[in-house]
Amino acid sequence: MKKFAIEIKWGIIFTIVALLWMFLEKQLGWHDELIAKQAIYTNFFGIIAIIVYVLAIRDKKKNFYQGDMTWTQGFISGMVVSVVVAILSPLAQYISLEVISPEYFPNVIDYAVENGSMTRENAEAYFNLKSYIIQSFFFSLVVGIVTSAIIALFLRSRK
């Protein structure tokens, strides 16, 4: 476990940052009066997510590998961060959507129906806690692994 302490730390940091982002979205009105913009604006979190992964892998390189890290080592480190984030994602989704912004689902369902992009039945099937927990678990794994592969390429030591 001590071997992956840095990754666990950064997985927790990522989750806290994601919760802070959800709080920011809520405060900026993206979950109610500006719900039409939420799907676009939420993508800016991707920049923050990349920064957190860069900091995590850089931390591993500096403090575990003493500045000499291969691509494989960096990639594995990022994968472990992704697994930690995925494991924490159900809790993060619960806190985000039941505590921080409990009105998000009713608002986004109403918006999707009023906009004509979904029937109420389809919107309710898609916009719910169970669906979001499943989506966030797999999304965090897949995107985290791809992101880790790319970041590890840039942060690897060159001989």
PyMOL commands that set and color helices and strands:
alter all, ss='L'
color gray80, all
select helices_A, chain A and resi 2-27+35-63+71-100+104-115+120-126+129-155
alter helices_A, ss='H'
color red, helices_A
deselect
rebuild
show_as cartoon
